[in-house]
Amino acid sequence: MEKSPAVYIVASDRNGTIYIGVTSDLPGRIHQHRTGALDGFTKRYGAATLVWFEMHETMETAIQREKQLKNWRRDWKLELIEAGNPRWIDLAEDLGFAPLPSSRT
């Protein structure tokens, strides 16, 4: 996958802790979350399963969308995930990543 702006959601488990982020390198950022290379919220709460993402033409539109989603109510965020990924499968596997050891798909 080429470097391209993306907004993404990683989760600790189905209906668990979720994190919304933005990046210009989705595979690289997911690798960081999965290996614990990033200290902070996602590492502390074990949010490493890619459950939703959206590609953008520009970083500016991706950042705007990230801010919009972060202001949403939690139930709206869960509905967004479930609309495209009702079983909360790890979408990172479609990007070439091996399954997570604790994956419950």
N, C-alpha and C positions, 0 to 999 in steps of 0.2 A: 504494500500500500504506500503510495506517495505521501509525502508530508502535505497535509491539508488540514485546515482548521476544523475542529470538532468540539462539540459539547457532549459530555458523557456522564453516565451515572454508574457508580460502582456500589455494591451492597455487601453487607456481611452475611446475609442470608435472606430468604424470602420474607418480606415485610420487616426486615431487620434495619440496622443502621444503613443509611444511604448517604452518598456524597456526590455532589454535582461539581464537575470541573470542566475546564476548557484547555485545549492544547492544540498545537500545530503538528503534533506527532503522536497520534493515538496509540499505535503499537508500542512506541517507546515509553509513553506515560503509563500504559497498562502494565508493561514490564516492571516499571518502578513500583507500582502499587502491589503487584503480585510477589515481588521479591522483598518488599519491606524497605526498599531503598529510600523512601520518603518518610522522614519522621513527621509525626503529627497525627491528625485526626484519623485518616484511613488506616494507618498502622496501628494506632491505639485501639480502634474498634474492629479491626479485621475486615474492613471493607475492600475487597479485592476482586469480587466477581462483577464483570462487566454485564450489566443488565439492560442498558439502553445507550444508544449514541445517535448523534445526528451530525452529518457533515455539512460544512458551510463553504461558501465561495470565498469569504474574506474573514480575517480574524476579528474585524470590527463587528460583523453580524453574529459571529460565534459568541463574542463577549456579551453582546446585547442579549442574546438568547439565554446565556448562562445566568445573567443577572435577573432576567425575567423568571426563570425556573426557580432560582433561589428564593424569590419572593412569593412563590406559590405556597399554598397550604400543603401539608404532607399528603392528605388524601388525594389531591390533584396529581401530585408526583407519582404516587402509587398507581393511579389510574393510567397515567402516561406510560409507565413501565408495562403494566398489564395489557394495555391496548396492543402493543407490539411484541410482547414477550410474556404471555400469560403464565408460563411455567417457570419463569425467572431462570432460564438456562444461561450458562456462561457464554456470552457472545464472543468472548476472546478466543474461544476454541475455533470459531470460524475465521479468525485472523491468524491462525497457525499456532496458537498457544496450546500446550498440553493441559489436560484437565487439572484443576486444583485438587490437592489431596483431600480436602474436606468437602468437595463438591457433592451436593445432594440432589443432582438432577435426575 
